[in-house]
């Protein structure tokens, strides 16, 4: 197993890694909309947080030599399913024509009061 880390994504704040590459696959930990340099949420709204999540995940993918087109599966966690259309549009824009498998679920709460979290499985670069 290889630990993957990017300084362009928030540091792990617990006993976990940003991502692990193993057997040709990359498993990312969940990312919320934290700005890496500040350690604070990008904003209170789900759209700004979702954009920051995609930036954080792109940085982790890049650190592993992967790109969005290598994503196999995404899991999206939302505090409010009413945010689904907004998040879906940002997610689609981030991925372009690529369409990995995906699950979206509602959760009661996310760390630091985040409104969205996404984790990925991708082909390791």
Buried (B, 14 or more C-beta within 10 A) or exposed (E): EEEBBBEBBBEEEEEEBBBBBEEEBBBBBBBBBBBBEEEEBBBEBBBBBBBBBBBBBBBBBBBBEBBBEBBEBBBBBBBEEEBBEBBBEBBEEBBEEEEBEBEBEEEEEBEEEBBBBBBBBBBBB
